[in-house]
Amino acid sequence: MRFQDIFGHEKAKEFLINSVSSNKLSHAYILEGNYKVGKMSIALALSALVLCENNKDNVNSDSCGECKACTMIKSGTHPDVRVVTNELYGIQKTSKIISVDTIREMKNEVYTKSYMGGRKFFIIPNSENMNVNAQNSLLKVFEEPPEDTTIILLCENSNALLETILSRAVLIRLNPLKKEQVREYLTRNFANYADEAQISFAVNSSNGSIGYAQELLQNEELRELQNKICEYFFGIVNADYTSMYGFILFLKKNNSDIDFVLSYMSSFLRDMLISKQKREEYSSLNGEKLCGIYSRISSGQVMKLLDIVLKYPELISKNVSYKIAVHNMVLEIWEVING
Ligand SMILES: [Zn+2]
C-alpha cells in the first residue's frame, strides 16, 4: 500500500511522511475516522514507507511498492507488520471485544526482536472494542515503549479509549471525504461497472468513506439490506407494530450486519437533517421509501433519531447483551416517532 494510492487525506499523509523523513516517528498513533474511511490503508502505507528496502535512509515520500518488504506488506505477510485481532492469536471470542489475552500476546511480540531487523508495527483495528482490562494492559507498553516499535490504533470514536491511552498517543483524525471527492473516485474507477444512479446512491450513502462506497457498489446483498432497513423504518413511521417487531427480530438474528445497519441509518438521517436545515427538497437517491419518511418527521425528531443511532455502536460493542441493546434501540426509535 502506497500513500499515492490513497485518495484524499492529504494533511494526514503529509504529517506522517514528514514524521518519517525527520525521524520523529511516534511510538503510538490513533487514527480516528468513519467506517472504511481509509484508516487501515494509511497505517499500512506508513509501515511500508518505513520498512521499504528502497527507503533505507528515510528520504523518500513514498514506498516503492515493489521490493520484498513492500510486497509482503501488500499481501499481509510481513512478519513485522501485525494486524492485531483475537483471531491472530487464536483467541476465541463470541463478542467483538478485543480480549486482554490478545493484548498480552501482542505484548510478547512487542518485546521480542523484529524478524527482519527493521521497525515493528502493530495495527489494532476497531481498537474501541478493547475492554478496560485490555486497554490497561496496553497502557504498560505506551508507558515504556520499546525503541523499535510503533503501535497504531484504528477507531471510529476515540472517546471510547481511556484518557491515559489518548494522552500517550498522537491522534490523527481522518475526516470524511467530500461528496464530490467520493464521486470523482467512483466515476474514475467504476464508470464501466456501475451506472450514474448507482454511483450517486453509493456517494450519498457513503458517509464520506471511499471504502464504504466501493462496498456498496460491489455488494448486491448490502443493497438489499438497505432496502430492508428502509422498509422497516417506513413501517415504523406508519405506526406499524409488525414492522417494529420485524426490525427487532431482524437485528437480533443478524448480529454480523449491525455495523452496516447503524452506519447506513446514521448516513441517511444526517442527509435528512441537512436537507431540513437548509429547507431544501429532499431528493433521496436512497429510494422513495425514505422520501415518504422525510416529509412525515420533523427535524427535531431526526436529530433525536440520529442521537440514538450514534450512541448505540458504543453500547453494542460493550454491552453484555447484544439482543437487549438492539431491542432497546428499536423501541427508542419507535418512541421518538410515535411516542
Ligand atoms: Zn519498497
Residues whose N, C-alpha, C, O or C-beta is under 5 A from the ligand:
A	BS01	ZN	C52 E53 N54 S63 C64 G65 E66 C67 C70
